[in-house]
Each structure stands twice: as structure tokens, then as C-alpha cells.
Amino acid sequence: MPVPLRELAHCRAGDKGNLATLSVFPYDDALFGVLLREVTAERVRGHLAEWLDGEVRRYELPHLPALQFVYERTSGAGVTTSLELDTHGKTLGTLLLSFPVHLGHG
Amino acid sequence: MTTRIGSGAGFAGDRIEPAEDLLRRGGLDDLVLECLAERTIALGQQRRLADPRAGYDRRLPARFTRLLPLAVEHGVRVVTNMGAANPLEAGRVTRELLDGLGATATVAVITGDDVLAELDLDAPAWETGRPLREHGELVSANAYLGADAILPALEAGAQVVLTGRVADPSLFLAPLADRLGWDLADPSAAAAGTLVGHLLECAGQLTGGYFADPGHKDVPGLAELGFPFADVAADGTAVLGKLPGTGGVLNRATVCEQLLYEITDPGGYLTPDVTLDLYGVRVDEQGADRVRVRGAAGGPRPGELKVSVGYRAGSKVEAEISYAGPGAGARAALAGEIVTARLAGTALRPRVEVRGADDDCRLRVAAASHDIALLEAVGDEVEALYTNGPAGGGGVRVHLSEVIGIVSTLIPRARVRAGVTLLEAGRAGTAS
């Protein structure tokens, strides 16, 4: 059974111009390998498909450890011109917390 | 030798008490107040066009009335971007406040970020790829100045520095370089100071604000959140802290979240001062609410400066209505279909969504246009749901606001001329 990412990691959302960031940090450093394997850019894009379009880039920072996801906001909208309620996309960080993580291999 | 720098505001609307606390008992050398978001300066520019004495941070008088007496009493230097779109007028207001306190501290104003007259309108905007001139009427263009624009003011003895658009970390790097004798041309020094600035610039977000998640990430005392400071050594190592007895928490988790906040390339974060590489940064807890950070690497600063350009993007309407009880979701969806049908003949492309739980939700309709009458009609259509729509609609709210769009471009450094104006007690300003 997958467990929600929230049980394993904490997240932070940020924004810069028309780009948005999502940071993921395991509570236990030993779980970083699981996050590397499970929380891929493609799966994050799928999980948040309703809120973003376009590519998601993933940066790996094993010394923290952390994963950093960077994506373009829907339709390239900026903070002021977006028609969304949360124009900054700040709530996306917590939406990612329901991302299902499979702890075992396979 | 270390120097202590505090963060007293992370945005224009931030609380004032934490900065008072830092000034009273923080043992600070410098306090930085970061109050200028991207769109804020464009709005300030509009206020300045209407009134030449306006355009600086509207909360400046209230914030400084409370903070400057403490800064003077405790000998803390203050650096802030509350000058916004009118730093010179902000400087004059600050001078008056200090004169009223009988304080002789020198005020410095940093100018030169306003590059609207220097802009190449055929240059493409990063976000859209289209020439700037195609975005409509431009209302502001502000280059992100660096620490090198602020440092001369500090070397001249300024105790309060007001800037317009300056890169947020530069507000911190400049006083650190001044205290620690750093050469801004040294990328490793610039990287160390930029890392400290990046971590501190959002104030309470480092000490447990924007972090709490009950049951998973508990944070005590958020109503009395303490703001952070850093003890920075000449080798660039920084120990972050917050005052005893304040709310919040400062640990590896809060620091790591802030470390990557808004970082779109961890190996190449560009500021006017440096190309910052975070891949070697180490974060270690040193005790309760004490965290050491080190290991930022720096590459040469970019050859061009980023410019934030504001343009008139029309207006935006947001209209909402609530439904509750069994079937609320279906009634809200029906309401959305009705509004969509009513607006079908217009040029609008509204965003229509139902938000909330299935038994307690709100229909939200948002649309953008340059035609105010059309946007007002959107609000009218949502309001008309009261008597023409599904059962039990209530709590209509309609909000219409002008939109200043923001795009970015680059400008060669040679086209940007930063300047310092010193406002000394009882004397007129002297520009340099």
C-alpha cells in the first residue's frame, strides 16, 4: 500500500515570475533514496496536472537532502494576471503532500 | 569576529512587534526590512504619477515611527527597500522622523533603479518572448540593483538606508560586506552574504512561519513569532538564531525549506552580486533555535541586470456565491453553467470553478479584460443568481481590481547609474 508523501516528507512552495517551485524534504534522511525513486518529475506533473501544464524539472540535492521541482505556471500567467484564487500557487506545496509513495521496491 | 544582522520584515504587510523586539534586545549591528514585492513598485509608480510626494511604502511612517526610536537608542543601522517607487521622498520623510527624535543619524537614499527611460522597448520579455512594447502601456521599469549600489552609502556613514528596487539578498550583503571588510568582487564572499540574505529576507518564514502543519510540523507560539538574525563570521559561516522567549521554531527543517524557497536553479541562482551555487551548502543544528549554515559557492556576477517591468494589463473581476447542504455541489455547478451561458456571447473567457466541500461550497467566476463594463456585467450575472439561479444561493461577493502585469527583461549594467543621496540632520541633501 502506498503512503501519502505527508507521512515521509515536508514540502514548500514558492514562486518567481512565471515559474513556480516545490521543495520536498524527507523527515528521515535515510528515506531520500525512496523519494528519489518514487517522486519523479513525471509523476509530480501527473499528480498536479489540474494545476500546472508543461514540463516539470527536478533537481536533486542529496547533501540536504532535498528534491526541488520547478515548473511553469499555467498558461505562463504571472502572479498579478492569473485568474486563479491562489495567484501565487502557494497552496500547491500542500497538495503534493497527498502524493502516493510506494515504500517497497518495484 | 562576527557581526549580527537581523530581519525585521519579510513583506510590506509584515508584523512590527518582532522587529521592535530584535532592536530592543537582539544586540544587532544591522536590521534589514524587506517590504517590496514585484508588483508593489508598479503600484507605487502609479501613486507617484498622481502625486509626486507619494510612491514610497505607505506603511513607512507607521513602521518607522515605532522602529526608528529603538534603532537610534540601540545604535542599530537600518537598511530597507521601503523607498519603493519614490526613495527620495521616503528619505525626506525618514529625515523628518529622525529630526523629530532629535537624532543626528544620517539617512541615505539609493537611486538609479528606475530605468523606464533607458529601456529598449524592442527587447523581449522573458516570460512571453514578445517585445516589451507589445505588452501595452508600460508604467514602471526597475532594475534590480546590487550590494555595490548600497555599500557607498554605508561607507559614508549612513545609519538609515532607503532603496527602491534592489535584489532582496543585496540588502543584507551590503551591510555584511561593510562590517566584515568583504570585497564584493570576491564571488565567495558575495555568495556567503547572499546565502544569509536569501535565508533572512522572508523574516518569519525562517523561524516557523509558513511552516506549521498541526500533527506533522507543530510550531509553538505562532501568534508571537520571533524573527531571525544571523551571526556572520568573516569566513562566511553564519549561525542563525532567534530571541529567547519568542514563538516559532528555527531548525534544520525550517532552514532547508527557506534555503530552496523560490530557487529555480539551485546551481545557478542569479543575483546582481553573484551566481550562487547551493549544492555545497551544509545546514547543521547547533542547539535550540541555533542553526549553522555554510558552504555556498559563488561564480561571477551576471553581466546584465534584471529589470522588472510593469504594464497596464486591464482589470480583473472575481465574483463568488455560496451553496450549502445536500446537493450544494450540484447546485453550484448548475450556477456555473448558467453564468457561462449568460456570458457566452461576450469576448470574455472566464474561469468558472466550484471550490469547497460538496455540502458547503462556493462558485467562483473570474475574468480579465480591458473593458470594465464587461467585467461589471460578470459581477451582475453572479449576483443575479440570487433570484434567477439554483436554490439557496447566498453570500455574493464581487471584487473588481486593476491589474498591473509584470514581465522581466535585462539591461546592460552600463545603462544603470546608481546614486547615493545623503540626508544629514539639519542640512539639505547632497547627491553623489
Interface residues (C-beta under 8 A of the other chain):
Chain A: R6 H10 R12 G14 D15 K16 G17 N18 L19 T21 S23 F25 Y27 Y59 L61 H63 L64 A66 Q68 V70 G76 G78 V79 T80 T81 L83 E84 L85 T94
Chain B: E38 R39 W126 E127 T128 Y210 F211 D213 H216 K217 A253 C256 E257 Q258 L259 L260 Y261 E262 I263 T264 D265 P266 G267 L278 Y279 G280 V281 R282 V283 A313 K316 E318 P350 R351 R355 R364 A366 A367 A368 V403 I404 G405 I406 V407 S408
